[in-house]
């Protein structure tokens, strides 16, 4: 290429280099989502999971890791009257463990639950 052909690319190329240079890794706060729906099920095995049905009808299952889950997780049971309860949950990635506490990988986790009624 000749210098005159490159000159047309200079401003967009410079903007691209500046944009790429300013990217930073995503922080945990950037990886969260908030979803509203109704509680469908709660079940425990090595981990305890809460399933909600979002307002769009999609089922979402996450580790029950919110402070609201602590008492449920201790006895591996959620009060039955909460099935169908409207909630808003914060979803982040959590650690899924086996029965011995060994981390097996990541899984979506509900880290905060707000009861909407």
N, C-alpha and C positions, 0 to 999 in steps of 0.2 A: 504494500500500500504506500501511497505517497503521502507526505505530510498534509496536503490539502484534504485528503479523504479522512484522515484521522481527526482533523480539527472539528468536524461535525459530531464526532463521538465524544469529544472531551467533556462537555458539561454533563451528559447523562452518565458517562463512565465515572466521573468524579463524584457525582451524587450517589452512585451505587457503592463506590468504595467507602464513602463516608457513612452510608447507612449500614453496611456490613460491619464496619469497624465499631459502630455504636451499639451493636446487639449485645445483650447480656443474658446469661442463663436465666431461665424462669425460676422464680422463687416459689416457695410453697403457697404463698398467698395468691399467686397468679394461677395456680392449678386447682382452684376450688370452683364449685358450682353450687347453686342453690336451686332446689326443686320443690314444688308443692304437690301434694297428692293426699292419698288416704292409705293408712296402714292396711296391708293385706295379710301378712304372716310374720311370725317371729319363730325362729328355730335355732337350736344349738346342736353342735357336734363338738369338734375340736375348737371351733369359733362359734360365736352367736351372730346370726344374720337377721336383718330386718328387711322385709320386702314391702315397698309401697307401690301404689298405682298412681302414676303421674296424671296431671290434668289432661294429657294427650292420650291416656289409656295405656301407656307403656309401663310394664312392670320394671321396677328398679330394685335390685338387691344389693345391700352393702353390709359390711361388718358393722355391728351395732357397737360403735365406739364412743358415742356421745355420753356425757355425764348422766343423761336421763336413762341410759341403758345399764348403768352400774348395778343397780339393785336387781334388775331382770337377769343380767349375766351371772350374778352370784348364785341364783337358784335355777338358771336356765329356763326361765318362764316369764312371759310378759302377762300382765293382767288382761284377761279375755275381753273386758269391756273396751279396750283400746283398739280392737280390730274395727276398721271403718272410720277411725278418728282422723280428722283432717290435720295434716302436719306440713311443716316446711322443714326440709333437711338441708344441711350443708354437707357436700360430698367432697372428700379429699382422698388421696391414695393412702391406704393403711397397710400394715404388715399382717399377713395371714400366717398363723403358726400351727404347728402340729400339737398333739397332746402333751409332748414333752417341752413345749415352749420354743422349739426351734423355728426360726423364720423360714417359711416355705416360699415366700414371694409376696408380691404386692396385690392388693385387691381393693376396689372402691370401698370406702368407709364413710358411714354417716357420723360426722364428728360433732354435730349439733342438731337438736330436734326442738322445734317450737310447735306446741300444740295450738292449732288455729281456732278452735271453738271456744 
